[in-house]
Amino acid sequence: MRTARQYLVMSGMFLAVPVLALLMVPGVPSGYRAFSDQNDPTNPILYIVLVLAMTGVLLFLIKRSRIGLLKALLFTAMGLGLFSIGSLFVMLAGVAEIPSLAFGVFLAAFLIFLLIRFPRWYVVNGTGLVLGVGAALVLGLSLGILPSLILLAILAVYDALSVYVTKHMLTLAEGVGDLGLPIVLIVPGKNGAQGKKLDLHDRSKDAEREMMLMGLGDAIIPSVLVVSAAANLSPVSSTGWPSPAMTVAVLTLAAVLLGFLSLMFLIFKGRPQAGLPFLNGSAIIGFAAAYLLVYQDLGFGFA
């Protein structure tokens, strides 16, 4: 039986990703983008191809029981991501390039060490939130409105197919779920050593049944549109708000929260669901309504 505390903690961690990423947007130098043209609609296709390729490799290694190679691959990817994100965060604070890169190396090494030696739920969550905020920020800055909408729409369909039809996402979750990697947000139940010392490599059946999980991607992907709205929409508006782009972003975030609460309600009723159809769908609808309310035109920031 899951508790109200678990739902509250999960809600807080979920919201931390878009809120923290959104707060960082004003401090990012203009022109910082992962793609040369953030409005190119083929950009999200490249990202999706990479996701599919990585998924295929992971499923192959799981089916072949190559757990050692699987862990090495995932920890390497995780380390590179932590290095890049840690460096970016420090650069945004105004630190010079060399010290920022050094901090990125330290952060990646320190968190990877903790994940290997002390795979507690709070270590996994803390590392996951760093990765989640960084990924949402970089993708949201790098993808314009139309590419962001394309990304969310395709991944919502993909998530539904992979959970309800092919079910390969369930195989993937089972294969990597015990590796102590920050690819899920975790809230233990009352049997998880009072929620303080749950070791993901050594947990009881009761603790496993009570544990609440949500894929990190469920927090990252809808946040991309929130960040993109704040970073890429025109600041011109006659509504009187100091920043119409940020207004649309905040309203989009509110819609995402409604989708999240709907998802949690179904999970509470004992109906596990694919997350992205709810979260991405609410983000897209919320963005469209917010844009029409604030800008009062049908351009939707595609230009």
Stockholm file with secondary structure:
# STOCKHOLM 1.0

chainA/1-303         MRTARQYLVMSGMFLAVPVLALLMVPGVPSGYRAFSDQNDPTNPILYIVLVLAMTGVLLFLIKRSRIGLLKALLFTAMGLGLFSIGSLFVMLAGVAEIPSLAFGVFLAAFLIFLLIRFPRWYVVNGTGLVLGVGAALVLGLSLGILPSLILLAILAVYDALSVYVTKHMLTLAEGVGDLGLPIVLIVPGKNGAQGKKLDLHDRSKDAEREMMLMGLGDAIIPSVLVVSAAANLSPVSSTGWPSPAMTVAVLTLAAVLLGFLSLMFLIFKGRPQAGLPFLNGSAIIGFAAAYLLVYQDLGFGFA
#=GR chainA/1-303 SS CCCHHHHHHHHHHHHHHHHHHHHHGGGSCTTCCSSSCTTCTTHHHHHHHHHHHHHHHHHHHHHTTCHHHHHHHHHHHHHHHHHHHHHHHHHHTTCCHHHHHHHHHHHHHHHHHHHHHCCBHHHHHHHHHHHHHHHHHHHHHHSCHHHHHHHHHHHHHHHHIIIIISCHHHHHHHHHTTSCCTTEEEECCTTTHHHHCCBTTBCCHHHHHHCEEEEHHHHHHHHHHHHHHHHHSCSCCSSCCSCHHHHHHHHHHHHHHHHHHHHHHHHHTTCCCCHHHHHHHHHHHHHHHHHHHHHCSSCTTCC
#=GC SS_cons         CCCHHHHHHHHHHHHHHHHHHHHHGGGSCTTCCSSSCTTCTTHHHHHHHHHHHHHHHHHHHHHTTCHHHHHHHHHHHHHHHHHHHHHHHHHHTTCCHHHHHHHHHHHHHHHHHHHHHCCBHHHHHHHHHHHHHHHHHHHHHHSCHHHHHHHHHHHHHHHHIIIIISCHHHHHHHHHTTSCCTTEEEECCTTTHHHHCCBTTBCCHHHHHHCEEEEHHHHHHHHHHHHHHHHHSCSCCSSCCSCHHHHHHHHHHHHHHHHHHHHHHHHHTTCCCCHHHHHHHHHHHHHHHHHHHHHCSSCTTCC
//
